[in-house]
């Protein structure tokens, strides 16, 4: 498994717990709003902590008026 894939999985798992979502909800959210592409483009985020990454994903989603559905 590539380091980029490991980072993506790390982000999904952390964001899932951060927002109390299921894995399916998180993956659907990331797919719908292009978060996976964002994480690939800004792989440098892997050098930061999980709280920073979660906050950065929140900023990215808020800029796209994302809604999280339960």
N, C-alpha and C positions, 0 to 999 in steps of 0.2 A: 504494500500500500504506500502511495506517495505521501510525502510530508504535507502537501497541500490538501490531500484527502483527509488525513488525520486532523489537520487544523479545522477543516469544514465540519467534521463529525464533532470535534471538541466544541465548536461554536453552537451547533445544533443542540447538543446535550446541555451546555451551560445556559443557553437562552431558554430552553424548555423549562429548566428548573427556576430560572429567574422570573419567568412569567407564569409559572404554574400551568403549562400547556402540556399536551401529549406530544409524543414524537411526531405523530401524523399531523397535528395542527401546526407544529413548528415547521415541518417540511413544506406543507401547503403554503404557509405564510411566506417562507423564504422563496419558494417557486413563484408565487403570485407577484411579488414585488422585486424580484431580481436580486435578492440578498446573496444567493450563491455566486452570481456573477460578480457582485461587489466584493465578496470575500476573496475570490480568485484574483481580481484586479488589485486589491489592496492586501495581498498576502503579508505585507510588512506588519500588519496588525498582530501577527503571531508573536511579535516581540513584546507585546504589552500584556497586561493582566486581564483576567476574565471580566472584571468589573468594567474596565475601560472598553473592552470589546462589546459587552452588552449595551453600554451607554452609546457607543458608536452606532451599533445596529439600531437602537431606538431613534437616534437622530436621523439616520438614513430612512427608516420607516416613516417617521413623522413628516419628513420632507415630501414623502409620497402619499400623505394622508391615508396611511395604511390603517385598516381596522382588523383587530384580532377577533375572530369568531370562535365561540366555544363549541 
